Amino acid sequence: MNFKHLHYFWVAAKSGGILRAGEQLHTTPQTLSGQIKLLEERLGRALFRKRGRNLELTEAGRVALGYADQIFSLGAELEDALQRDAMRERVLDFRVGVADSVAKSVAYRLLEPALSMDVPVRLICQEGKFPELLAQLALNRLDLVLADEPMGKKLSVRAFNHPLGRSGMSFFCASTLRSKLGADFPACLHGAPMLIPGAQASLRPQLEAWLTLHQLQPRIVGEFDDGALMSAFGREGRGVFLAPTALEADTMTQYGVELLGRSDELGEEFFAVSVERRITHPCVVAITDTARGQLFGR
């Protein structure tokens, strides 16, 4: 069966005549009638009969119309399904693991360039312990892992460290607390209430050594694994806290705190870990380029 002939018949039956069908199909009535005639010859049954100056469906025509409705309805569904698949194919899934030791504000600033590309990206973000995320990376369940430390050589994971940059650390506190700290930085930290990263944080031993070097003994009032929670306590005036200098302006705006001072002797390094030795994933390229050129390159 020639389905083009069937389509002509279907449009003619739906539109109520050869003339209207010809206008819809942009063809002449003579051509349309000839095509429908070929279909009738193929089926061996008349599909239309004349009723005065009009055409009406025969019994065979009504049967044929029912099947044609189903056929072209399925055709439309097929077209819609393939178009939806094409739309999904154009969206790039980007699966990222973020080590829970990385501050949320840093993670956002690192990942934001991936969502600003010309290609639509769907970010699938997972937080967890660094070793557990590396295991997911090894199984190709993640495209990238963000961490504040490089992957160790002892791990049997075939992946590669891509340094993103280093940021010094800035010290902040609420204005109500700042007025009570008389000395200049860093001497003002001596005896001051202080909020520090938890024992597992990579910054913790650096901070302890730095305080010892400068003969400072702050009063530790809280230890936090979550940097955002530490900053929230700092906003309420509970103590001095630290955040990366690269996010200095963001920290002051978000938490309404004042800058006490900064130190490049303290710092956090950030790494992108992927299974690619040479970065080719467009999202990872955007992240590394922005981090090295803008976020940590200033």
C-alpha positions as CSV (number, residue, x, y, z in Angstrom):
1,M,0.0,0.0,0.0
2,N,1.2,3.5,-0.8
3,F,0.8,5.5,2.4
4,K,1.0,8.7,0.5
5,H,-2.3,7.7,-1.2
6,L,-3.8,6.8,2.1
7,H,-2.8,10.1,3.6
8,Y,-4.5,12.0,0.7
9,F,-7.7,9.9,1.3
10,W,-7.5,10.6,5.1
11,V,-7.1,14.4,4.6
12,A,-10.0,14.4,2.1
13,A,-12.2,12.5,4.4
14,K,-11.3,14.7,7.4
15,S,-11.7,18.0,5.5
16,G,-15.0,17.2,3.9
17,G,-14.0,17.1,0.2
18,I,-11.4,17.1,-2.5
19,L,-11.3,20.9,-2.9
20,R,-10.6,21.6,0.8
21,A,-8.1,18.7,1.0
22,G,-6.3,20.1,-2.1
23,E,-5.9,23.5,-0.4
24,Q,-4.5,21.9,2.7
25,L,-2.1,19.6,0.8
26,H,-1.2,22.3,-1.8
27,T,-2.1,20.1,-4.7
28,T,-4.7,20.3,-7.5
29,P,-8.1,18.5,-7.1
30,Q,-7.2,16.5,-10.3
31,T,-4.0,15.2,-8.7
32,L,-5.7,14.4,-5.4
33,S,-8.6,12.5,-7.1
34,G,-6.1,10.5,-9.2
35,Q,-4.1,9.5,-6.1
36,I,-7.2,8.4,-4.2
37,K,-8.3,6.5,-7.3
38,L,-5.1,4.5,-7.2
39,L,-5.7,3.7,-3.5
40,E,-9.2,2.4,-4.3
41,E,-7.8,0.3,-7.1
42,R,-5.2,-1.1,-4.7
43,L,-7.9,-2.0,-2.1
44,G,-10.5,-3.1,-4.7
45,R,-13.2,-1.0,-3.1
46,A,-14.7,2.4,-3.6
47,L,-14.0,4.7,-0.7
48,F,-16.2,7.7,-1.7
49,R,-19.5,8.0,-3.6
50,K,-21.2,11.1,-5.0
51,R,-24.1,12.6,-3.1
52,G,-25.3,15.4,-5.3
53,R,-22.4,17.7,-5.7
54,N,-20.6,16.4,-2.7
55,L,-18.7,13.2,-1.8
56,E,-19.5,10.9,1.1
57,L,-17.7,7.9,2.5
58,T,-18.8,4.4,1.5
59,E,-19.0,1.7,4.2
60,A,-15.5,0.6,3.0
61,G,-14.4,4.3,3.3
62,R,-15.5,4.5,6.9
63,V,-13.6,1.3,7.7
64,A,-10.5,2.7,5.9
65,L,-10.9,6.0,7.8
66,G,-10.8,4.3,11.1
67,Y,-7.6,2.5,10.3
68,A,-6.1,5.7,8.8
69,D,-6.9,7.5,12.0
70,Q,-4.9,4.9,14.0
71,I,-2.0,4.8,11.5
72,F,-1.5,8.6,11.4
73,S,-2.1,9.0,15.1
74,L,0.7,6.5,15.7
75,G,2.9,8.4,13.2
76,A,2.4,11.6,15.2
77,E,3.3,9.8,18.4
78,L,6.4,8.5,16.8
79,E,7.5,11.9,15.7
80,D,6.8,13.4,19.1
81,A,8.7,10.7,20.8
82,L,11.8,11.1,18.6
83,Q,11.7,14.9,19.1
84,R,11.6,14.5,22.8
85,D,14.5,12.1,22.7
86,A,16.4,14.6,20.5
87,M,15.7,17.3,23.1
88,R,17.0,15.0,25.9
89,E,20.1,14.3,23.9
90,R,20.9,18.0,23.7
91,V,20.9,18.3,27.5
92,L,24.3,17.4,28.9
93,D,24.2,15.4,32.1
94,F,27.1,16.4,34.4
95,R,27.5,14.2,37.5
96,V,29.7,15.7,40.2
97,G,30.8,14.5,43.6
98,V,31.7,17.2,46.2
99,A,33.8,16.2,49.2
100,D,31.9,17.2,52.3
101,S,35.0,19.1,53.5
102,V,34.6,21.6,50.7
103,A,32.6,24.7,51.8
104,K,29.2,25.0,50.0
105,S,30.0,28.5,48.9
106,V,33.3,27.3,47.3
107,A,31.5,24.4,45.6
108,Y,28.9,26.7,44.1
109,R,31.5,29.1,42.7
110,L,33.5,26.2,41.2
111,L,30.4,24.5,39.6
112,E,28.6,27.7,38.4
113,P,30.6,28.0,35.1
114,A,29.3,24.6,34.0
115,L,25.7,26.0,34.2
116,S,26.6,29.1,32.2
117,M,27.7,27.3,29.0
118,D,25.8,27.6,25.7
119,V,24.9,23.9,25.9
120,P,22.0,23.1,28.4
121,V,23.4,21.2,31.3
122,R,21.7,19.2,34.0
123,L,23.9,19.1,37.1
124,I,23.6,16.0,39.2
125,C,25.5,16.8,42.5
126,Q,26.4,14.3,45.2
127,E,28.1,15.1,48.5
128,G,30.1,12.6,50.5
129,K,33.4,11.5,51.9
130,F,36.3,11.9,49.5
131,P,37.3,8.2,49.3
132,E,33.6,7.1,48.7
133,L,33.3,9.6,45.9
134,L,36.5,8.4,44.3
135,A,35.0,4.9,44.3
136,Q,31.9,6.2,42.5
137,L,34.3,7.9,40.0
138,A,36.1,4.7,39.4
139,L,32.8,3.0,38.5
140,N,32.0,5.9,36.0
141,R,29.0,6.9,38.1
142,L,30.6,10.4,38.4
143,D,32.2,12.7,35.8
144,L,34.2,14.7,38.4
145,V,35.0,14.9,42.1
146,L,35.8,18.3,43.8
147,A,38.0,18.2,46.9
148,D,40.3,20.3,49.0
149,E,43.1,17.7,48.8
150,P,44.5,15.6,45.9
151,M,43.8,12.0,45.5
152,G,46.6,10.0,47.2
153,K,48.9,7.7,45.3
154,K,48.1,4.8,47.5
155,L,44.5,4.5,46.2
156,S,44.0,2.0,43.5
157,V,41.8,4.3,41.5
158,R,42.8,5.2,37.9
159,A,42.1,8.9,38.1
160,F,44.0,12.2,37.8
161,N,44.3,15.3,39.9
162,H,43.7,18.6,38.2
163,P,44.8,21.5,40.5
164,L,42.2,24.4,40.4
165,G,44.1,26.8,42.6
166,R,44.9,28.0,46.1
167,S,43.2,30.6,48.3
168,G,44.6,32.3,51.4
169,M,42.3,32.6,54.4
170,S,40.4,35.6,55.7
171,F,39.1,36.1,59.3
172,F,35.7,37.6,59.9
173,C,33.4,38.5,62.8
174,A,30.1,40.3,63.4
175,S,30.3,44.0,64.0
176,T,29.1,43.6,67.6
177,L,32.1,41.4,68.3
178,R,34.6,43.5,66.4
179,S,34.0,46.5,68.7
180,K,35.1,44.3,71.6
181,L,38.4,43.3,70.0
182,G,40.8,46.1,70.6
183,A,44.1,45.2,69.0
184,D,45.0,45.1,65.4
185,F,45.0,41.8,63.4
186,P,46.3,39.2,64.2
187,A,46.9,40.3,67.8
188,C,43.1,40.8,68.2
189,L,42.7,37.0,68.0
190,H,44.4,36.5,71.3
191,G,41.8,35.6,73.9
192,A,39.0,36.2,71.4
193,P,36.1,33.7,70.9
194,M,36.8,31.7,67.8
195,L,35.0,29.2,65.6
196,I,37.3,26.7,63.9
197,P,37.1,23.9,61.3
198,G,36.6,20.3,62.6
199,A,39.5,18.0,63.4
200,Q,39.2,16.3,60.0
201,A,39.5,19.5,58.0
202,S,42.7,19.9,56.0
203,L,43.0,23.5,57.3
204,R,42.9,22.5,60.9
205,P,46.6,21.6,61.4
206,Q,47.6,24.7,59.4
207,L,45.5,26.9,61.7
208,E,46.9,25.4,64.9
209,A,50.5,25.8,63.7
210,W,49.8,29.4,62.6
211,L,48.3,30.3,65.9
212,T,51.3,28.8,67.7
213,L,53.8,30.6,65.4
214,H,52.2,34.0,66.2
215,Q,51.8,33.1,69.9
216,L,48.0,33.5,69.8
217,Q,45.6,31.7,72.1
218,P,42.0,32.4,71.1
219,R,39.2,30.9,73.1
220,I,37.8,28.1,71.0
221,V,34.0,28.1,71.4
222,G,33.0,25.8,68.6
223,E,34.4,23.3,66.0
224,F,32.5,22.7,62.8
225,D,32.7,20.2,60.0
226,D,30.2,22.3,58.0
227,G,31.7,25.7,57.0
228,A,28.3,27.2,56.3
229,L,27.1,26.3,59.8
230,M,30.3,27.9,61.3
231,S,29.7,31.0,59.3
232,A,26.1,31.2,60.5
233,F,27.3,31.1,64.1
234,G,29.9,33.8,63.3
235,R,27.2,36.0,61.8
236,E,25.4,35.9,65.2
237,G,28.5,37.2,66.9
238,R,29.5,33.9,68.5
239,G,33.1,34.1,67.4
240,V,35.7,34.9,64.8
241,F,35.7,32.5,61.8
242,L,37.6,31.8,58.7
243,A,36.7,31.6,55.0
244,P,38.7,31.5,51.8
245,T,40.0,34.9,50.7
246,A,38.7,34.2,47.2
247,L,35.2,34.4,48.6
248,E,35.9,37.4,50.9
249,A,33.4,39.7,49.3
250,D,30.7,37.0,49.1
251,T,31.2,36.1,52.8
252,M,30.8,39.7,53.9
253,T,27.7,40.2,51.8
254,Q,26.0,36.9,52.6
255,Y,26.6,37.0,56.4
256,G,26.8,40.7,57.1
257,V,30.2,40.4,58.8
258,E,33.4,42.5,58.9
259,L,36.8,41.6,57.7
260,L,39.4,41.4,60.5
261,G,42.4,40.5,58.3
262,R,43.8,37.9,56.0
263,S,46.8,35.6,55.9
264,D,48.4,33.9,52.9
265,E,50.4,31.7,55.3
266,L,47.1,29.8,55.7
267,G,45.4,28.4,52.6
268,E,43.2,25.8,51.0
269,E,43.9,24.1,47.8
270,F,41.2,22.8,45.6
271,F,41.3,19.9,43.1
272,A,39.2,18.5,40.3
273,V,39.7,14.7,40.1
274,S,38.6,12.9,36.9
275,V,39.3,9.8,35.0
276,E,40.7,12.0,32.2
277,R,44.4,12.7,32.1
278,R,43.7,15.5,29.6
279,I,40.5,17.3,30.3
280,T,38.0,17.1,27.4
281,H,34.6,17.1,29.1
282,P,33.1,20.6,28.3
283,C,31.8,21.1,31.9
284,V,35.2,20.2,33.4
285,V,37.0,22.5,31.0
286,A,34.7,25.4,32.0
287,I,35.2,24.7,35.7
288,T,39.0,24.5,35.5
289,D,39.4,27.5,33.2
290,T,37.3,29.7,35.4
291,A,38.9,28.6,38.6
292,R,42.4,29.1,37.4
293,G,41.7,32.3,35.5
294,Q,39.3,34.1,37.7
295,L,38.4,32.6,41.0
296,F,41.9,31.7,42.2
297,G,43.9,33.5,39.6
298,R,43.4,37.0,40.9
